[in-house]
Amino acid sequence: MEPSVLLLLALLVGFLLLLIRGYPKARGHLPPGPRPLPLLGNLLQMDRGGLLNSFMQLREKYGDVFTVHLGPRPVVMLYGTEAIREALVDQAEAFSGRGTIAVVQPIFKDYGVVFANGERWKALRRFSLATMRDFGMGKRSVEERIQEEARCLVEELRKSQGAPLDPTFLFQCITANIICSIVFGERFDYKDRQFLRLLDLFYQTFSLISSFSSQVFELFSGFLKYFPGTHIQVSKNLQEILDYIGHSVEKHRETLDPSNPRDFIDTYLLRMEKEKSNQHTEFHHQNLIISVLSLFFAGTETSSTTLRYGFLLMLKYPHVAEKVQKEIDQVIGSHRPPNLDDRTKMPYTDAVIHEIQRFSDLIPIGVPHKVNKDTLFRGYLLPKNTEVYPILSSALHDPRYFEQPDTFNPDHFLDANGALKKIEAFMPFSTGKRICLGEGIARNELFLFFTTMLQNFSVSSSMAPKDIDLSPKESGFGKVPPTYQIRFLAR
């Protein structure tokens, strides 16, 4: 027999053995869903448009809670505001487990504040929330840091003198510098080569994680991990960032002053020292570097991508930008920088930012959850460790809460008196116990950066608004906006 044929047969046998070994025995009483094929799960029901499109189609047939077999494993889908809130809020503890994203699993494993579970997650989250709230140092507030970064951005944009530019890396710079000031205790110059390299790695990685090939990998990672593909580049990128973080941690260790911690890393190192005699401590090196990676990546990419979508929408709907600027002129004027106290006096601007977050729908499928015990939910029994996808896109586009869910319309968030209204379906940061750790910082960043830019500049494009395409460049785990050119014209 030809060696090539033998190799092919060996690969096929290996594929079958891997899938059979990974195929779970049916337990509990899972919600309805399409019948899975042996080994392949619901592959034949998957749409070429990606996982989100597939889930939306299946929801039409099976309702708001249904089961899809992603390759060999069953995953429960939660569709719509009510189903998501019933699980993540009403049964918060049971649904507080973290599932996996196959393409990043080799790097994150079960370490760090985002992907940890059980007591490890609880200890790291408590520490991270407390440290990020006051940085462990009681020095400058988040507001002051964002205002300083906004001033640097305005200076940089003035240098462009109204020439068209791609805002991607500038928006990454400003959001990254906020999280860097908290985690590393420093901000970087926008021309710093090491900084720009890290930002490029983040941008590449977010795009790769959101690609169609990563969605295919999610279905059959147990087999595909042995072959070339997107997952290898993702791991390579993240490892390069981890190497940088590791060097930074060593520098912090060498210069640590226990009486004067400078940032998140210093505060963590002090906690490590305090617990060094505890064999079961979660405060060790691996959790430190993966937590820093999680905070650095999430704190940079989500806010910067939201800003990119936001200004693309301002180019598409210039009347909205003009109305925001009118409110800025009335409340703030031109002689002082915006501050967080202004937000309550600027309901239209706040509504616009909410609508940018809703419409951009940045993490449409949500970060996977899992139940951490056998759980009864809507008459079904979900066995312990069953993965759960809260489809955040289905809440952000819920027609019961948003009159025109597929249209950009800031009036979605304004009541009859023009005041900002709270809407339960608005959950861009998710909800429940696993709600985004940096929600407060992100909300402050979006308000201060958005208003500072529109206070100082009008925006324009060489394209007519009607010709601007809002279709995402990638749409999978995340949504990546199209690249575009924008002019910032001094007001």
C-alpha positions in Angstrom: 0.0 0.0 0.0 1.3 3.5 -0.9 2.7 5.5 2.1 0.4 8.4 1.3 -2.7 6.2 1.5 -1.4 4.7 4.8 -0.9 8.2 6.2 -4.4 9.2 5.2 -5.9 6.1 6.8 -3.9 6.7 9.9 -5.2 10.3 10.1 -8.8 9.2 9.6 -8.5 6.5 12.3 -6.9 9.0 14.7 -9.6 11.5 13.9 -12.4 8.9 14.7 -10.7 7.8 17.9 -10.2 11.3 19.2 -13.8 12.2 18.5 -15.2 9.0 20.0 -13.0 9.5 23.2 -14.3 13.1 23.5 -18.0 12.4 22.8 -19.9 12.8 26.0 -22.4 10.2 27.2 -25.9 11.7 27.4 -26.8 12.7 30.9 -29.5 14.9 32.4 -32.3 16.3 30.3 -30.9 18.9 27.9 -33.1 21.4 26.0 -34.2 20.5 22.5 -32.1 21.0 19.4 -31.2 19.4 16.1 -30.3 15.7 16.2 -26.5 15.4 16.2 -24.6 13.1 13.9 -22.2 10.7 15.6 -18.8 12.4 15.8 -19.8 15.4 13.7 -22.5 16.8 16.0 -24.6 19.5 14.3 -22.0 20.3 11.6 -24.5 20.0 8.8 -26.8 22.6 10.4 -23.9 25.2 10.6 -24.3 28.1 8.3 -21.4 29.4 6.1 -22.1 32.8 7.7 -20.7 31.6 10.9 -21.8 30.4 14.3 -24.0 33.4 15.2 -26.1 33.0 12.0 -26.4 29.3 12.6 -27.7 29.8 16.1 -30.2 32.5 15.0 -31.6 30.1 12.5 -31.9 27.2 15.0 -33.6 29.5 17.5 -36.5 30.0 15.0 -37.2 26.3 15.3 -36.3 25.4 18.9 -37.1 28.6 20.9 -35.0 30.7 23.3 -33.2 27.8 25.0 -31.8 25.0 22.9 -28.9 22.6 22.5 -26.3 22.6 19.7 -23.6 20.0 19.4 -20.4 21.8 18.5 -18.6 18.8 17.2 -18.7 16.2 19.9 -19.8 18.4 22.8 -23.3 19.7 23.7 -23.6 23.4 24.3 -26.8 25.1 25.6 -27.7 28.4 23.9 -29.5 31.2 25.8 -31.3 33.5 23.4 -33.0 36.8 24.3 -33.0 39.0 27.3 -35.2 37.0 29.6 -33.4 33.7 29.1 -30.0 35.3 29.7 -31.1 37.1 32.8 -32.9 34.1 34.2 -29.6 32.1 34.0 -26.9 34.6 34.7 -28.7 36.8 37.2 -31.5 34.7 38.8 -29.3 31.6 39.0 -26.0 33.5 39.1 -24.0 31.1 41.2 -24.9 28.0 39.2 -24.1 29.6 35.9 -20.9 31.4 37.1 -18.5 28.7 35.6 -16.3 29.7 32.7 -16.3 27.7 29.5 -13.5 27.6 27.0 -12.6 29.3 23.8 -10.7 26.6 22.0 -8.3 28.8 20.0 -6.9 30.5 23.1 -7.2 27.6 25.5 -3.5 26.4 25.1 -2.3 29.8 26.4 -4.9 30.7 29.0 -5.6 27.1 30.1 -7.6 27.6 33.4 -5.4 30.4 34.8 -6.0 34.1 35.2 -9.0 36.1 36.2 -11.0 35.6 33.0 -10.8 31.9 32.4 -10.3 30.6 35.9 -13.1 28.7 37.8 -14.1 27.9 41.3 -12.1 29.3 44.3 -9.2 30.4 41.9 -11.6 32.6 40.0 -13.2 34.0 43.2 -9.9 34.9 44.8 -8.5 36.5 41.6 -11.6 38.5 40.9 -11.9 39.8 44.5 -8.2 40.9 44.3 -8.5 42.4 40.8 -11.6 44.4 41.6 -10.1 45.8 44.8 -6.8 46.6 43.1 -8.3 48.2 40.0 -10.7 50.2 42.1 -7.9 52.1 43.9 -4.9 50.6 42.1 -3.7 49.6 45.6 -1.9 52.9 45.9 -4.6 55.6 46.3 -2.9 57.9 43.8 -4.5 59.5 40.7 -8.0 58.6 39.9 -9.0 56.8 36.6 -10.7 60.0 35.5 -7.5 62.0 35.7 -5.6 59.3 33.8 -8.2 59.3 31.0 -8.2 63.1 30.8 -4.4 63.1 30.5 -4.6 60.5 27.8 -7.3 62.4 26.0 -5.1 65.6 26.0 -2.3 63.6 24.4 -4.7 62.3 21.8 -5.9 65.8 20.9 -2.3 66.9 20.5 -1.6 64.0 18.2 -4.7 64.5 16.1 -3.9 68.2 15.7 -0.6 67.1 14.0 -2.6 65.4 11.3 -3.9 68.8 10.2 -7.1 67.3 8.9 -5.4 64.7 6.7 -7.2 61.4 6.3 -6.0 58.7 8.8 -6.8 55.2 9.9 -7.7 55.6 13.6 -7.1 52.0 14.6 -3.7 52.3 16.3 -4.4 55.7 17.9 -7.6 54.4 19.5 -5.6 51.3 20.7 -2.9 53.6 22.1 -5.2 55.6 24.3 -7.2 52.6 25.7 -4.0 50.5 26.2 -2.3 53.4 28.0 -5.1 53.5 30.6 -4.8 49.8 31.4 -1.0 50.0 31.2 -1.0 52.8 33.8 -3.0 50.6 36.1 -1.2 47.3 35.5 2.4 48.4 34.6 2.5 51.8 36.3 3.4 53.6 33.1 2.1 55.0 29.8 3.8 54.7 26.5 4.6 57.2 23.8 2.5 56.6 20.6 5.7 56.1 18.6 7.2 53.5 21.1 8.2 50.5 18.9 7.7 47.9 21.6 4.2 49.4 22.4 3.2 49.5 18.8 4.3 45.8 18.4 2.1 44.8 21.3 -0.8 46.7 19.9 -0.3 45.1 16.5 -0.3 41.6 18.1 -3.6 42.5 19.9 -5.2 43.6 16.7 -4.1 40.6 14.8 -5.1 38.2 17.5 -8.6 39.7 18.0 -9.2 39.5 14.2 -7.9 35.9 14.1 -10.1 34.8 17.1 -13.1 36.3 15.3 -12.3 34.7 12.0 -14.3 31.9 10.3 -11.4 29.5 10.7 -11.4 30.0 14.5 -15.1 29.1 14.5 -14.4 25.9 12.6 -11.6 25.2 15.1 -14.1 25.5 17.9 -16.1 22.6 16.5 -13.1 20.1 16.2 -10.2 21.5 18.2 -9.4 18.0 19.6 -8.5 16.9 16.0 -7.5 20.2 14.3 -5.0 21.2 16.9 -2.5 18.7 15.4 -2.6 20.6 12.0 -1.5 24.0 10.8 -4.0 26.8 11.2 -5.1 30.0 12.8 -4.7 28.6 16.3 -1.0 28.3 15.9 -0.6 32.0 15.0 -2.9 33.0 17.9 -0.8 31.0 20.4 2.4 32.5 18.9 1.1 36.1 19.2 -0.1 35.6 22.8 3.1 33.9 23.8 5.1 37.0 22.5 2.9 39.2 24.7 3.4 36.9 27.6 7.1 37.1 27.2 6.9 40.9 27.4 4.7 40.6 30.6 7.2 38.1 32.1 10.1 40.6 31.6 8.0 43.4 33.1 7.2 41.3 36.1 10.9 40.6 36.7 11.7 44.3 36.5 9.0 45.0 39.0 10.4 42.3 41.3 13.9 43.9 41.2 12.6 47.4 42.0 9.7 46.6 44.3 9.3 48.9 47.3 6.9 47.1 49.8 5.9 50.5 51.3 5.1 52.1 48.0 3.4 49.7 45.5 3.1 51.4 42.1 0.5 49.3 40.2 -1.3 46.0 39.8 1.8 44.0 39.4 3.5 45.4 42.5 0.3 44.8 44.6 0.1 41.2 43.3 3.8 40.5 44.1 3.3 41.7 47.7 0.3 39.4 48.0 2.4 36.5 46.6 5.1 37.2 49.3 2.4 37.3 52.0 1.0 33.9 51.0 4.3 32.2 50.0 3.9 29.7 52.9 0.4 28.7 51.8 0.7 25.7 49.5 -2.8 26.1 48.1 -2.5 29.8 47.3 -3.8 31.1 44.0 -1.4 34.0 44.1 1.5 32.5 42.1 3.4 33.5 39.0 1.2 31.7 36.4 -2.0 33.4 37.6 -0.2 36.7 37.7 1.0 36.7 34.1 -2.2 35.3 32.7 -4.3 37.8 34.7 -2.2 40.7 33.3 -2.6 39.3 29.8 -6.3 39.1 30.3 -6.6 42.6 31.6 -4.2 44.1 29.1 -5.9 42.4 26.1 -9.5 43.0 27.2 -8.8 46.5 28.4 -7.2 47.5 25.1 -9.2 45.8 22.4 -12.8 46.1 23.5 -12.8 49.9 24.2 -10.7 50.8 21.2 -12.9 48.7 18.8 -16.0 50.4 20.3 -14.4 53.8 19.6 -13.6 52.7 16.0 -17.2 51.6 15.5 -18.4 54.8 17.1 -16.6 57.2 14.8 -17.5 55.1 11.7 -21.1 55.6 12.8 -20.5 59.4 13.3 -19.3 59.5 9.6 -22.4 57.5 8.5 -24.8 59.7 10.6 -23.3 63.2 10.7 -26.5 64.7 12.1 -25.9 62.6 15.3 -22.4 63.9 15.6 -23.6 67.5 15.2 -26.3 67.0 17.9 -23.6 65.6 20.3 -21.4 68.6 19.6 -24.3 71.0 20.3 -24.8 69.3 23.7 -21.1 69.5 24.4 -21.0 73.2 23.6 -24.0 73.8 25.9 -22.8 71.8 28.9 -19.0 71.9 28.7 -18.1 74.7 26.3 -14.6 74.9 24.7 -12.5 76.2 27.6 -12.2 73.1 29.9 -11.9 69.3 29.3 -15.0 67.1 29.8 -15.3 65.4 33.2 -17.4 62.5 34.5 -19.8 64.8 36.3 -20.9 66.1 32.9 -22.4 62.8 31.9 -25.6 63.2 33.9 -26.2 66.6 32.2 -25.7 65.1 28.7 -28.4 62.5 28.1 -28.2 62.6 24.3 -24.5 62.0 24.2 -24.8 59.2 26.8 -27.6 57.7 24.7 -25.4 57.9 21.6 -22.6 56.0 23.4 -25.1 53.4 24.6 -26.4 53.0 21.1 -22.8 52.7 19.7 -22.2 49.8 22.2 -25.5 48.2 21.4 -25.2 48.5 17.6 -21.6 47.5 17.4 -22.4 44.3 19.3 -18.8 43.6 20.0 -18.9 40.1 21.6 -22.0 38.7 19.9 -21.9 35.2 21.2 -20.7 36.2 24.7 -17.7 34.6 26.5 -18.8 31.0 27.2 -20.1 30.0 30.6 -20.7 26.6 32.2 -22.8 25.3 35.0 -20.7 24.4 38.1 -23.3 21.9 39.4 -26.2 19.9 38.1 -28.7 22.7 37.4 -32.5 22.8 36.8 -33.3 25.5 34.3 -36.7 26.0 32.6 -37.6 22.4 33.2 -34.4 20.9 31.8 -31.5 19.3 33.8 -28.1 20.7 32.8 -25.4 18.3 34.1 -22.4 19.9 35.9 -19.9 21.4 33.5 -22.4 21.7 30.6 -21.2 24.7 28.5 -23.6 27.6 28.0 -23.5 30.4 25.4 -25.4 33.5 26.4 -26.0 35.1 23.0 -25.5 38.7 23.9 -26.4 39.8 20.4 -29.9 38.5 20.9 -30.4 40.8 23.9 -28.8 43.8 22.2 -31.1 43.3 19.2 -34.2 42.2 21.2 -37.3 43.7 19.5 -39.2 43.7 22.8 -36.8 46.4 24.1 -35.6 48.1 20.9 -38.1 49.3 18.4 -35.7 49.2 15.5 -33.1 46.7 16.6 -31.2 46.6 13.3 -31.1 50.4 13.0 -28.7 52.8 14.6 -31.0 55.1 16.6 -29.9 56.8 19.9 -33.6 57.4 20.7 -33.6 53.8 21.8 -32.1 55.0 25.1 -34.2 58.2 25.6 -37.6 58.5 27.3 -40.4 60.8 26.3 -38.8 63.7 28.3 -35.4 63.2 26.6 -33.8 61.6 29.7 -31.6 58.5 29.5 -33.5 55.4 30.3 -32.2 52.1 31.7 -32.9 49.1 29.6 -32.5 45.5 30.9 -31.6 44.2 27.5 -28.5 46.4 27.4 -25.7 44.0 28.4 -22.6 44.7 26.2 -20.5 43.8 29.2 -22.6 40.6 29.9 -24.4 40.4 33.2 -24.3 38.4 36.5 -21.3 37.3 38.4 -19.0 37.1 35.3 -19.8 40.7 34.1 -16.8 42.4 32.6 -14.3 43.3 35.3 -13.4 46.6 33.6 -16.9 47.8 32.9 -16.6 50.9 35.0 -13.3 51.9 33.5 -14.6 51.2 29.9 -17.7 53.3 30.4 -15.6 56.2 31.7 -13.1 55.9 28.8 -15.9 55.9 26.2 -17.5 59.0 27.6 -14.3 61.0 28.1 -12.6 60.1 24.9 -15.7 60.4 22.8 -16.6 63.8 24.1 -13.1 65.2 24.1 -12.6 64.3 20.5 -15.9 65.8 19.4 -15.3 68.9 21.6 -12.1 69.6 19.7 -12.8 68.2 16.2 -15.4 67.7 13.6 -15.1 64.5 11.6 -15.5 63.9 7.9 -14.8 61.3 5.2 -14.1 61.4 1.5 -17.0 59.0 1.1 -20.7 60.1 1.1 -22.5 58.9 4.2 -24.8 56.7 2.2 -21.8 54.9 0.7 -20.2 54.0 4.1 -20.4 50.3 4.7 -20.8 49.2 8.4 -20.4 45.5 7.7 -17.8 43.9 10.0 -14.5 42.8 8.6 -14.7 39.7 10.8 -17.6 38.4 12.9 -17.1 35.4 15.2 -16.2 35.5 18.9 -15.9 39.2 18.3 -16.8 41.8 15.7 -14.0 43.6 13.9 -15.1 46.8 12.2 -14.0 47.6 8.6 -10.9 49.7 8.2 -11.7 53.3 7.2 -10.1 56.7 6.8 -11.3 59.7 8.8 -10.4 63.4 9.0 -10.3 65.2 12.3 -10.9 68.9 11.5 -10.2 71.4 14.3 -13.3 73.2 15.5 
